[in-house]
Amino acid sequence: MPIIDPRSYNRKINIYRKDFVTDEYGGNVETNILVKSIWAKITTNAGNKFVNFGIQDFKNPVIFAVRGRKNEITYNENYHIEYKGVKYFIKGIQDNMLEDLEFIIYADS
């Protein structure tokens, strides 16, 4: 079993889910709901890793490595990440250690 160094997760990020809520007029409004604030490892200038993963269209590629089982979040494209006031949209997710210990999230702003 691989060993994870918990000190390497040193950046606090917020995970948001896009959802629809009812407004005061009876219609639905799209809103972002905070799911959880978690610690992550961040890799910037990750264009070559995006291409290797199969993502060709990106502007500001950032890779977030987050702990898997501990966070209990099912990541998909309805979620986005906010870090230092910048919104990053999830483009792909990879189970890094095949045991849900660490997820690699490919995101673009």
C-alpha positions as CSV (number, residue, x, y, z in Angstrom):
1,M,0.0,0.0,0.0
2,P,1.4,3.4,-1.0
3,I,2.3,5.9,1.7
4,I,0.7,9.4,1.6
5,D,2.5,12.2,3.3
6,P,-0.3,14.3,4.9
7,R,2.0,17.4,5.1
8,S,2.1,17.6,1.3
9,Y,-1.6,18.6,1.2
10,N,-0.9,22.2,2.2
11,R,-3.4,24.3,0.3
12,K,-7.0,24.9,1.4
13,I,-9.5,24.7,-1.5
14,N,-13.3,24.9,-1.6
15,I,-15.4,22.4,-3.5
16,Y,-18.7,23.7,-4.9
17,R,-21.6,21.9,-6.6
18,K,-23.8,23.6,-9.2
19,D,-27.4,23.2,-8.2
20,F,-30.8,24.8,-8.8
21,V,-32.8,26.4,-6.0
22,T,-36.3,27.9,-6.1
23,D,-36.4,31.7,-6.1
24,E,-39.1,33.9,-4.5
25,Y,-41.0,33.9,-7.9
26,G,-41.4,30.2,-8.2
27,G,-38.7,29.7,-10.8
28,N,-35.4,28.0,-10.5
29,V,-32.0,29.8,-10.2
30,E,-28.6,28.2,-10.7
31,T,-26.5,28.5,-7.6
32,N,-23.2,27.2,-6.3
33,I,-23.4,25.2,-3.0
34,L,-20.3,24.8,-0.9
35,V,-19.8,21.0,-0.5
36,K,-16.6,21.0,1.6
37,S,-13.3,22.8,2.3
38,I,-10.4,20.4,1.9
39,W,-6.6,20.3,1.8
40,A,-4.9,19.7,-1.5
41,K,-1.6,19.5,-3.3
42,I,-1.5,21.9,-6.3
43,T,0.5,21.6,-9.4
44,T,0.5,24.6,-11.9
45,N,1.9,24.8,-15.4
46,A,0.6,21.2,-16.0
47,G,-0.2,21.4,-19.7
48,N,1.9,18.4,-20.6
49,K,0.0,16.3,-18.0
50,F,-3.3,17.4,-19.4
51,V,-2.3,16.3,-22.9
52,N,-1.0,13.0,-21.5
53,F,-4.4,12.5,-19.8
54,G,-6.2,13.3,-23.1
55,I,-7.4,16.8,-22.5
56,Q,-6.4,19.1,-25.4
57,D,-8.5,22.2,-24.8
58,F,-7.2,24.2,-21.8
59,K,-6.1,27.7,-20.9
60,N,-4.8,27.7,-17.3
61,P,-4.2,24.0,-16.4
62,V,-4.0,23.2,-12.7
63,I,-3.8,19.8,-11.0
64,F,-5.3,19.3,-7.6
65,A,-4.4,16.1,-5.7
66,V,-6.8,15.4,-2.9
67,R,-7.3,12.6,-0.5
68,G,-9.9,10.2,-1.6
69,R,-11.8,8.2,1.1
70,K,-11.3,10.8,3.8
71,N,-13.2,13.5,1.9
72,E,-16.1,11.4,0.8
73,I,-16.9,13.5,-2.2
74,T,-18.0,12.1,-5.6
75,Y,-16.3,14.4,-8.1
76,N,-17.8,15.1,-11.5
77,E,-18.3,18.0,-13.9
78,N,-21.1,19.5,-11.8
79,Y,-18.5,20.5,-9.3
80,H,-15.9,23.2,-9.4
81,I,-13.0,24.3,-7.2
82,E,-12.3,27.7,-5.8
83,Y,-8.8,28.6,-4.7
84,K,-7.6,32.1,-3.9
85,G,-10.8,33.6,-5.4
86,V,-10.3,31.8,-8.8
87,K,-12.9,29.3,-10.1
88,Y,-11.4,26.1,-11.6
89,F,-13.7,23.9,-13.6
90,I,-13.1,20.1,-13.4
91,K,-12.1,18.6,-16.7
92,G,-11.1,15.1,-15.6
93,I,-10.5,12.9,-12.6
94,Q,-8.1,10.1,-12.1
95,D,-7.8,7.7,-9.2
96,N,-4.1,7.9,-8.5
97,M,-3.5,5.0,-6.3
98,L,-6.4,2.7,-7.4
99,E,-7.7,2.3,-3.9
100,D,-9.5,5.7,-3.6
101,L,-6.7,7.0,-1.5
102,E,-5.8,10.0,-3.7
103,F,-7.6,11.6,-6.6
104,I,-5.9,13.7,-9.2
105,I,-8.3,16.4,-10.4
106,Y,-7.5,18.1,-13.7
107,A,-9.1,21.6,-13.6
108,D,-9.0,24.7,-15.8
109,S,-9.9,28.3,-15.0
